[in-house]
């Protein structure tokens, strides 16, 4: 069956939340939706709840469950959704979050009105920690529309936070993923950053809306809030650093574009944040990182020749470039001081 939109929901250990999440999707006012549930083999009963809704809900016939052969992680799960989706547009919904009833209708209407390839909605961030009073913060865009080559990319890379990393913020024409061979990396955290960092280079027509189209829940123990652990495997961070390294490697294809230096700076700042994360969690990371490894993470994709000049992006990139060539002890000491000033260490 053909659908206008697929809502893709990767499910792993979500038994406490999946009923509310899926029901919020099923209650969308937009009629033509495939509800694609990715079973990542959590074995906690989440999929039993999905199957019950499949049988009992009036829109249950539009729920489709696809199962991984074993637990394969969120990156591969998102890729499977890209491969399986039957909708013209794709929207990711995490298994513990909520959609307002008109979310998809609002995004789809904008897609058609502006012939947009990607449409970003605003969101509410709900802090729902056990034993604490729930609080809500709104993260709202001003309305913006982009229709000329490189305009959206220039905006996306102008400030670090202009386009946040989360893939659940937008409805996207699925051809953007498929026609460009875009894939999520095989990592359990920051897989969405890897994707959203490159998306603006493939998108010409984009819209940003002030409408709230997503309620994101921050809870202890979820993937996006997994920092509070007694032990963090070094290999997890190594994989994330390798994914960021791929973003550096493929920077060459963008040389000559008006946003090239901005993008390089954003990639390198992300690497810097990763190093600061390591420095602030040294006691939990096993085995520990050597200073030489942290300096290696700060290797810039830019050459010194590309950094010459007075352009502000060249000067900013030069500061980060130096962290990758200084002696390891000096480089790490400098990153600690910079991290402390930013409240990251």
Residue pairs with C-beta under 8 A, 6 or more apart in sequence:
1 34
1 86
2 86
3 32
3 33
3 34
3 62
3 86
3 87
3 88
4 30
4 32
4 33
4 87
4 88
4 89
4 108
5 30
5 32
5 33
5 34
5 87
5 88
5 89
5 90
5 91
5 104
5 108
5 171
6 33
6 34
6 35
6 36
6 81
6 85
6 86
6 87
6 89
6 90
6 91
6 174
7 25
7 28
7 33
7 34
7 35
7 36
7 91
7 92
7 93
7 99
7 104
8 36
8 38
8 78
8 81
8 82
8 85
8 90
8 91
8 92
8 93
9 21
9 22
9 25
9 35
9 36
9 37
9 38
9 92
9 93
9 94
9 95
10 38
10 40
10 74
10 77
10 78
10 81
10 92
10 94
10 95
11 18
11 37
11 38
11 39
11 40
11 42
11 46
11 47
11 50
11 95
12 40
12 41
12 42
12 46
12 71
12 74
12 77
12 95
13 42
13 44
13 46
14 21
14 42
14 44
14 46
14 95
14 96
15 42
15 44
15 45
15 46
15 49
16 96
17 95
17 96
17 217
18 46
18 49
18 50
18 95
18 96
19 49
19 53
20 98
21 93
21 94
21 95
21 96
21 97
21 98
22 35
22 37
22 49
22 50
22 53
22 63
23 53
23 57
24 98
24 99
24 100
24 101
25 33
25 35
25 93
25 99
26 35
26 53
26 57
26 59
26 60
26 63
27 101
28 99
28 101
28 102
28 103
28 104
28 105
29 101
29 102
29 104
29 105
30 102
30 104
30 105
30 108
32 87
33 59
33 62
33 87
33 104
34 62
34 64
34 85
34 86
34 87
35 59
35 62
35 63
35 64
36 64
36 66
36 81
36 84
36 85
36 86
37 47
37 50
37 63
37 64
37 65
37 66
38 66
38 67
38 68
38 77
38 80
38 81
39 46
39 47
39 50
39 65
39 66
39 67
39 68
40 68
40 71
40 72
40 73
40 74
40 77
41 67
41 68
41 69
41 70
41 71
41 72
42 71
46 95
47 65
47 67
50 63
50 65
51 65
53 60
53 63
54 60
54 61
54 63
54 65
57 63
64 84
64 86
66 80
66 81
66 84
68 76
68 77
68 80
73 186
73 187
73 188
74 184
74 187
74 188
74 191
74 223
75 184
75 185
75 186
75 187
75 188
75 191
76 184
76 186
78 92
78 167
78 184
78 191
78 192
78 195
79 183
79 184
81 90
81 92
82 90
82 174
82 177
82 178
82 182
82 183
85 174
87 174
88 173
88 174
89 108
89 111
89 171
89 172
89 173
89 174
90 171
90 172
90 174
90 177
91 104
91 107
91 168
91 170
91 171
91 172
92 167
92 168
93 99
93 168
94 168
94 216
96 217
96 219
96 222
97 168
97 214
97 215
97 216
97 217
98 214
98 215
98 217
99 213
99 214
99 215
100 212
100 213
100 214
100 215
103 121
103 213
103 214
104 171
104 213
106 121
106 209
106 211
106 213
107 119
107 121
107 170
107 171
107 209
107 213
108 119
108 171
110 116
110 119
110 207
110 209
111 119
111 171
111 173
111 207
114 145
114 147
114 205
114 207
115 147
115 205
116 145
116 173
116 205
116 206
116 207
117 172
117 173
117 175
117 176
117 203
117 204
117 205
117 206
118 170
118 171
118 172
118 173
118 176
118 199
118 203
118 205
118 206
118 207
119 170
119 171
119 172
119 206
119 207
119 208
119 209
120 141
120 163
120 169
120 170
120 206
120 207
120 208
120 209
121 169
121 170
121 171
121 209
121 211
121 212
121 213
121 214
122 138
122 139
122 140
122 141
122 209
122 210
122 211
122 212
122 213
122 214
123 138
123 139
123 169
123 212
123 213
123 214
123 215
123 216
124 136
124 137
124 138
124 139
124 212
124 214
124 215
124 216
125 136
125 137
125 138
125 139
125 216
125 218
126 134
126 135
126 136
126 215
126 216
126 217
126 218
127 134
127 135
127 136
127 137
127 218
128 134
128 217
128 218
128 219
129 218
129 219
129 220
130 220
138 212
139 164
140 210
140 212
141 208
141 209
141 210
142 208
142 210
143 207
143 208
143 209
143 210
144 155
144 207
144 208
145 206
145 207
145 208
146 152
146 155
146 204
146 205
146 206
146 207
147 204
147 205
148 204
149 204
150 257
150 258
150 259
151 204
152 200
152 203
152 204
152 205
152 206
153 200
153 201
153 203
153 257
153 259
153 263
154 258
154 259
154 262
155 162
155 163
155 200
156 162
156 163
156 200
156 259
157 200
157 259
157 262
157 263
157 265
157 266
158 262
160 266
160 269
163 196
163 200
164 196
165 190
165 192
165 193
165 196
165 197
166 192
166 196
166 216
167 192
167 195
167 196
168 192
168 214
168 216
169 214
172 199
176 182
176 199
176 202
176 203
180 202
182 195
182 198
182 199
182 202
184 191
184 192
184 194
184 195
185 191
185 194
185 239
185 242
185 243
185 246
186 239
187 194
187 236
187 239
187 240
187 243
188 223
188 236
189 223
189 224
189 226
189 236
189 240
190 240
190 243
191 243
193 270
194 243
194 244
194 246
194 247
197 247
197 263
197 266
197 267
197 270
198 247
198 250
200 206
200 259
201 254
201 257
201 263
218 224
218 225
219 225
220 228
227 277
227 281
229 284
230 284
231 284
231 286
232 281
232 284
232 285
232 286
233 285
233 286
234 285
234 286
234 287
234 288
234 289
237 274
237 277
237 278
237 285
237 289
240 274
241 271
241 274
241 297
244 267
244 270
244 271
244 274
244 297
247 267
248 264
248 267
248 268
248 299
248 300
248 301
249 301
251 260
251 263
251 264
251 267
251 301
252 301
254 260
254 263
261 302
261 306
261 311
261 313
261 314
261 317
262 313
264 300
264 301
264 302
264 313
264 317
265 313
265 316
265 317
265 320
267 301
268 298
268 300
268 317
268 320
268 321
269 320
271 297
271 298
271 320
272 298
272 320
272 323
272 335
272 338
272 339
273 344
274 297
275 294
275 297
275 298
275 335
275 339
276 335
276 339
276 342
276 344
276 345
277 344
278 285
278 289
278 294
279 294
279 332
279 335
279 336
279 339
279 345
280 339
280 344
280 345
282 288
282 289
290 328
291 328
291 329
291 331
291 332
292 328
294 328
294 331
294 332
294 335
295 323
295 324
295 326
295 328
295 331
295 332
296 324
298 320
298 323
298 324
298 331
298 335
299 324
300 317
300 320
300 321
300 324
302 317
302 321
304 321
306 314
307 314
307 317
307 318
307 321
308 314
323 331
323 334
323 335
324 331
325 331
326 334
336 345
339 345
